[in-house]
Amino acid sequence: MRVASISLVKNEADIIECFVRHNLAFVDKMFIIDDRSSDATPEILRLLRDEFPNLEIIDDQWRGGIAQGQRTTWLLQHALKEQDWDIVTALDADEFIAATSRQEFEEDLAAIPYGMAGGFFETCYVVSPDDDPAIVDPLERLHAQIDRNAPVPFKAIVTRALSRNGNVSYDPGNHGVCFEGKSVAVWPLPRVRLAHFPIRSAEHAVVKALTHYVGWKSCHRFTPDLALHVMRCIDILKRQPEFSIAQREELIAQFIPEMAVCARVERRFLERRGTMKWPELAQRQPFALVVGLLDELIGRVTFGDQLALIGSTGWSESDRLRTLMAEHHALQNELTDLRRSRSKLAAAFAQVLRDKMARKFRKRRLRIQTFLARCRGAGG
């Protein structure tokens, strides 16, 4: 059985090495998009790629806001172009296949009924008051778990029977998959679960809240109800009188609400594979990550200023560039409306439109960058 994993990661330096080393014991190839990380994630991934030829690091050239489902779907199609995989599973950098062996994993996967997606139930590892902060490795430091006892699987798995058609997509959170716009029924794996390490410390919760806040607020489809827990985190941070976190438990509970009602159970991650080689690169630097977020915002503001400057200086190509950006926004809005439609025809047209946009902006991106560079040179 040939198994691949696909991942979209950002600022995961403390766990990304563990993630790759462990999951490569259960999949044949990993496809990872690094989403403009500002910590040591890119450096760690480069070192891992030198060590593991079955790790592919991809730049999908995305520079917009949150579009997790669309980008993971694109990554799925990228993986399928390389090989007709039997199984493709989407994994976040904090998720680890918890199986006693590769054979056990394959036996569970082989039992997925035809036409259904597979599904992992979750084992959630959480922060405890007695965690030793001197332990860099989060899989060693976090030693307690809670059972979320969810009625449905936590994460869906794409089978070969589903991927052959090409109309399979991920939902916005990557937890479910759709076929021709409709949710696919999920068959839970009976033995193999996903070990999940969503929050590794209060500092991690702060950075995660800020990162998600920037991503959601800059997304064209943002509404507060799409990210309530993130907005609550930001409200908690706004109330802090100093650069410190007085409400650590309350902040973490926004990401893991069950912590308030479920008892922590002592159980280390016994299925763990591999050990860290570069713990010095896994050290978190929260202010560096915040500066990275500011750089991302500055880049977007600068681009807007460049457009305004082009218009004010009378460049002959300014109208064409503004038309291009207006066309991009119009297509994005049309695509959003089509995704909300339940019509099969609308869903098919949305796929065609999405492919058209990707091809068009790949061709024009270099021209835009060259044009803006020329404008900056002229302004200097």
matplotlib code that plots the C-alpha trace (Angstrom):
import matplotlib.pyplot as plt

x = [0.0, 1.3, 0.5, 1.3, 0.7, 0.1, 0.6, 0.4, 2.7, 3.6, 6.0, 6.2, 9.9, 9.4, 7.6, 8.3, 11.3, 9.5, 6.5, 8.5, 10.7, 7.7, 5.2, 7.8, 7.7, 4.0, 3.9, 5.9, 6.2, 5.4, 4.4, 4.8, 4.0, 5.8, 3.5, 6.1, 7.3, 9.4, 11.0, 13.5, 10.8, 12.3, 15.8, 14.7, 12.8, 15.8, 17.9, 15.3, 14.9, 18.7, 18.2, 15.0, 14.6, 10.9, 10.2, 9.1, 9.0, 6.7, 6.1, 2.6, 3.2, 0.2, 0.5, -3.1, -5.0, -6.3, -7.4, -6.6, -9.1, -8.3, -4.6, -4.7, -6.9, -4.3, -1.6, -3.7, -3.9, -0.2, 0.6, -1.8, -0.1, 3.1, 1.6, -1.7, -1.5, -3.7, -4.1, -3.5, -3.9, -3.8, -1.7, -1.0, 2.4, 1.0, -0.6, 1.1, -0.1, -0.5, -0.1, 1.9, 3.3, 3.0, 1.3, -1.4, -1.9, -2.2, -4.7, -7.0, -6.7, -7.4, -10.7, -12.2, -15.3, -15.4, -16.6, -16.1, -13.3, -11.3, -11.1, -8.8, -10.2, -8.0, -5.9, -5.3, -2.2, -2.4, -0.3, 0.1, 1.3, 4.2, 5.5, 9.3, 10.0, 13.6, 12.6, 12.7, 11.1, 7.3, 6.5, 8.6, 7.5, 3.7, 2.8, -0.9, -3.9, -7.6, -10.2, -12.4, -14.8, -16.0, -18.8, -17.3, -13.6, -11.3, -9.6, -10.7, -8.5, -8.7, -8.7, -7.7, -11.4, -12.2, -9.2, -9.5, -12.4, -10.6, -13.6, -12.4, -11.8, -11.1, -13.4, -12.0, -10.6, -9.1, -11.1, -13.6, -13.5, -16.2, -17.0, -18.6, -19.3, -21.0, -19.5, -18.2, -19.2, -16.3, -15.4, -13.3, -10.1, -10.7, -7.3, -5.1, -5.6, -4.0, -2.0, -2.6, -0.4, -2.4, -1.0, 2.5, 2.7, 1.0, 3.5, 2.6, -1.1, -0.3, 1.6, -1.0, -3.8, -2.0, -1.1, -4.7, -6.0, -3.9, -4.8, -8.6, -8.9, -7.1, -9.2, -11.8, -14.4, -13.8, -16.7, -16.2, -18.3, -15.7, -13.1, -14.8, -12.1, -9.4, -11.4, -11.8, -8.0, -7.4, -9.8, -7.9, -4.5, -5.9, -6.8, -3.2, -1.6, 2.0, 3.9, 3.0, 0.1, -1.9, -4.7, -2.7, -5.3, -8.1, -6.1, -5.2, -8.8, -10.0, -8.2, -9.0, -12.3, -12.5, -9.6, -12.1, -14.3, -12.1, -9.6, -6.0, -4.8, -1.1, 0.0, 3.1, 3.2, 4.3, 4.0, 6.6, 9.2, 12.5, 14.4, 15.4, 18.8, 18.5, 16.9, 18.7, 16.6, 13.4, 13.6, 10.7, 11.3, 7.9, 9.0, 10.7, 7.4, 5.4, 7.9, 7.3, 3.6, 4.3, 6.6, 3.8, 1.4, 4.0, 4.4, 0.7, 0.5, 3.6, 2.0, -1.1, 1.2, 3.0, -0.3, -1.3, 2.1, 1.8, -1.6, -0.3, 2.8, 0.9, 2.6, 1.1, 0.7, -1.1, -4.6, -3.7, -2.3, -5.3, -7.6, -5.7, -6.2, -9.9, -10.3, -8.6, -11.0, -14.0, -13.1, -12.4, -15.9, -17.5, -15.7, -16.9, -20.5, -20.1, -18.7, -21.7, -24.0, -25.2, -25.6, -23.3, -23.0, -22.0, -19.5, -18.0, -17.8, -16.1, -13.4, -12.8, -12.7, -10.3, -7.9, -8.2, -7.3, -4.3, -3.0, -3.6, -1.9, 1.1, 1.7, 1.2, 3.0, 6.5, 5.3, 3.8, 7.0, 9.1, 6.9, 6.9, 10.7, 10.9, 8.6, 10.7, 13.9, 12.3, 11.2, 14.7]
y = [0.0, 3.4, 6.2, 9.9, 12.9, 16.5, 19.4, 23.2, 24.5, 27.9, 28.7, 25.2, 25.1, 23.6, 20.5, 20.2, 17.9, 15.5, 15.7, 14.7, 12.0, 10.3, 10.3, 9.1, 5.8, 5.5, 7.2, 6.8, 10.4, 13.8, 16.9, 20.1, 23.7, 26.1, 29.1, 31.9, 30.9, 33.5, 31.1, 28.3, 26.1, 26.6, 25.8, 22.6, 21.5, 22.0, 19.9, 17.2, 17.3, 16.7, 13.6, 12.3, 12.1, 11.3, 14.7, 17.4, 21.0, 23.1, 26.8, 27.3, 31.0, 31.9, 35.3, 36.0, 35.3, 32.1, 29.6, 26.3, 24.1, 25.4, 25.2, 21.6, 20.6, 22.0, 20.1, 16.9, 17.3, 18.0, 14.8, 12.8, 14.1, 12.4, 9.0, 7.3, 7.0, 4.4, 6.8, 10.5, 12.0, 15.6, 16.2, 19.4, 19.8, 19.0, 15.7, 12.3, 8.9, 6.8, 3.2, 0.4, -0.5, 0.3, -3.1, -2.1, 1.2, -0.5, -3.1, -0.3, 1.6, -1.5, -2.0, 1.4, 0.6, 1.6, 5.1, 6.3, 8.4, 7.0, 8.9, 9.3, 9.8, 12.1, 11.8, 15.3, 16.0, 19.1, 21.4, 20.5, 22.6, 20.2, 20.3, 20.8, 23.9, 22.9, 19.9, 21.3, 18.2, 18.8, 15.1, 14.5, 17.6, 17.0, 13.9, 14.2, 13.8, 14.3, 12.3, 14.7, 11.8, 13.2, 11.4, 11.7, 11.3, 14.2, 14.0, 12.5, 10.4, 10.3, 6.9, 5.9, 5.2, 8.9, 10.5, 8.8, 11.0, 14.3, 16.0, 15.6, 18.6, 19.4, 21.5, 24.8, 23.2, 20.1, 17.9, 16.6, 15.9, 16.6, 14.9, 17.1, 19.6, 17.2, 15.8, 12.3, 9.7, 8.8, 5.3, 5.6, 3.6, 1.1, 1.1, 3.9, 7.4, 10.8, 12.1, 15.9, 18.5, 21.7, 23.9, 23.3, 26.3, 29.6, 31.4, 29.1, 30.0, 33.7, 33.4, 31.1, 33.5, 36.4, 34.5, 33.3, 36.8, 38.3, 35.6, 35.7, 39.5, 39.9, 37.2, 38.4, 36.2, 37.2, 37.4, 37.2, 34.0, 32.1, 32.4, 33.0, 31.3, 33.5, 36.6, 35.5, 35.0, 38.4, 39.9, 38.1, 39.4, 43.0, 42.9, 42.1, 45.1, 44.0, 41.9, 38.8, 36.3, 36.4, 34.2, 31.3, 28.6, 30.7, 31.5, 27.9, 26.8, 28.9, 26.3, 23.3, 24.0, 20.4, 21.2, 22.9, 19.8, 16.8, 15.3, 15.0, 11.4, 10.6, 8.8, 9.7, 9.4, 5.8, 5.3, 7.9, 7.3, 9.2, 11.6, 15.3, 16.1, 19.9, 20.9, 24.3, 25.2, 24.2, 27.0, 29.3, 33.1, 34.7, 38.2, 37.1, 35.5, 38.7, 40.7, 38.2, 38.9, 42.7, 42.1, 40.3, 43.1, 45.7, 43.8, 44.1, 47.8, 48.5, 46.8, 49.0, 52.1, 51.1, 50.8, 54.3, 55.7, 54.2, 55.9, 59.2, 59.3, 58.6, 55.4, 54.2, 50.7, 51.7, 51.2, 47.7, 46.8, 48.2, 46.3, 43.1, 43.5, 44.4, 41.3, 39.1, 40.4, 40.0, 36.4, 35.7, 36.9, 35.0, 31.8, 32.3, 32.5, 29.4, 27.4, 28.2, 26.8, 23.3, 22.9, 20.3, 22.6, 25.5, 23.4, 22.2, 25.7, 26.8, 24.2, 25.4, 29.0, 28.1, 26.4, 29.4, 31.8, 29.8, 29.6, 33.2, 34.6, 32.3, 33.8, 37.4, 37.3, 37.7, 40.6, 42.3, 41.8, 43.1, 46.1, 47.0, 46.7, 49.1, 51.5, 51.4, 52.0, 55.0, 56.4, 56.0]
z = [0.0, -1.0, 1.5, 1.2, 3.6, 2.7, 5.1, 5.3, 8.1, 9.5, 12.4, 13.8, 14.7, 18.1, 16.6, 12.9, 13.2, 15.5, 13.1, 10.0, 11.6, 13.3, 10.4, 7.8, 9.7, 8.5, 5.1, 2.0, 1.1, 2.8, 0.8, 2.8, 2.0, 4.3, 4.6, 4.9, 8.4, 10.2, 12.7, 12.1, 10.3, 6.8, 8.0, 9.8, 6.7, 4.5, 6.8, 6.9, 3.1, 2.8, 5.0, 3.6, -0.2, 0.3, 1.8, -0.7, 0.3, -1.9, -2.4, -3.8, -4.2, -2.1, -0.5, 0.6, 3.8, 5.2, 2.5, 4.2, 2.4, -1.1, -0.6, 0.9, -2.0, -4.4, -2.6, -2.9, -6.6, -6.8, -4.9, -7.2, -10.3, -9.1, -8.3, -8.0, -4.2, -2.4, 0.6, 1.0, 4.5, 5.5, 8.6, 10.5, 12.0, 15.5, 14.5, 14.7, 13.5, 16.6, 15.5, 17.0, 13.6, 9.9, 9.4, 11.9, 10.1, 6.7, 8.0, 9.3, 6.0, 3.9, 5.8, 4.7, 2.7, -1.0, -1.6, 2.0, 3.5, 6.3, 9.6, 12.6, 16.1, 18.2, 21.3, 22.6, 24.6, 26.8, 29.0, 32.6, 35.6, 36.2, 32.6, 32.7, 30.5, 30.3, 28.0, 24.4, 22.8, 23.1, 22.7, 25.9, 27.8, 27.4, 29.3, 29.9, 27.6, 27.7, 25.8, 23.8, 23.3, 19.9, 18.3, 14.8, 13.6, 14.0, 10.6, 7.2, 4.9, 1.1, -0.5, -4.0, -4.9, -4.1, -5.6, -9.0, -9.9, -9.2, -7.7, -4.1, -2.0, 1.7, 3.9, 5.3, 8.4, 6.6, 8.9, 6.3, 2.6, -0.1, -3.3, -6.0, -3.2, -0.8, 2.4, 2.1, 4.8, 7.1, 8.3, 11.5, 11.8, 14.6, 16.2, 14.8, 16.1, 15.7, 18.6, 18.7, 20.4, 19.6, 22.4, 23.8, 26.2, 27.1, 24.9, 22.0, 22.6, 22.3, 19.1, 17.6, 18.5, 17.0, 13.8, 13.3, 14.1, 11.4, 8.9, 9.6, 9.8, 6.4, 4.7, 2.2, 3.7, 7.4, 9.8, 13.6, 14.0, 11.7, 14.4, 17.7, 19.8, 18.2, 18.9, 22.6, 22.8, 21.5, 24.0, 26.8, 25.5, 25.3, 29.0, 30.0, 31.8, 30.9, 28.5, 30.5, 30.6, 33.8, 32.4, 31.1, 31.7, 30.3, 27.2, 26.5, 27.1, 24.1, 21.9, 24.1, 25.9, 27.2, 29.5, 31.9, 32.2, 31.4, 33.7, 32.6, 32.3, 32.6, 29.5, 27.5, 23.7, 23.6, 19.8, 19.2, 16.4, 15.9, 18.1, 17.6, 16.1, 16.2, 19.5, 19.3, 16.3, 18.1, 20.7, 20.5, 20.0, 20.5, 19.7, 16.5, 15.4, 16.2, 14.2, 11.4, 11.5, 11.4, 8.4, 6.6, 7.3, 6.2, 3.0, 2.2, 3.2, 1.0, -1.9, -1.5, -1.3, -4.5, -6.3, -5.1, -6.1, -9.6, -10.0, -8.8, -11.0, -14.2, -15.2, -18.5, -17.2, -13.9, -15.3, -16.5, -13.1, -11.3, -13.7, -13.0, -9.2, -9.6, -11.8, -9.1, -6.4, -8.6, -9.4, -5.7, -4.8, -7.6, -6.5, -2.9, -4.1, -6.3, -3.4, -1.3, -4.0, -3.8, -7.5, -9.1, -12.2, -10.0, -8.2, -11.5, -12.8, -9.5, -10.1, -13.6, -12.4, -9.6, -12.1, -14.5, -11.7, -10.7, -14.3, -15.0, -11.9, -12.2, -15.7, -14.5, -11.2, -12.6, -14.8, -11.8, -9.7, -12.6, -13.1, -9.4, -9.2, -12.1, -10.3, -7.2, -9.2, -10.9, -7.5, -6.1]

ax = plt.figure().add_subplot(projection="3d")
ax.plot(x, y, z, "-o")
ax.set_aspect("equal")
plt.show()
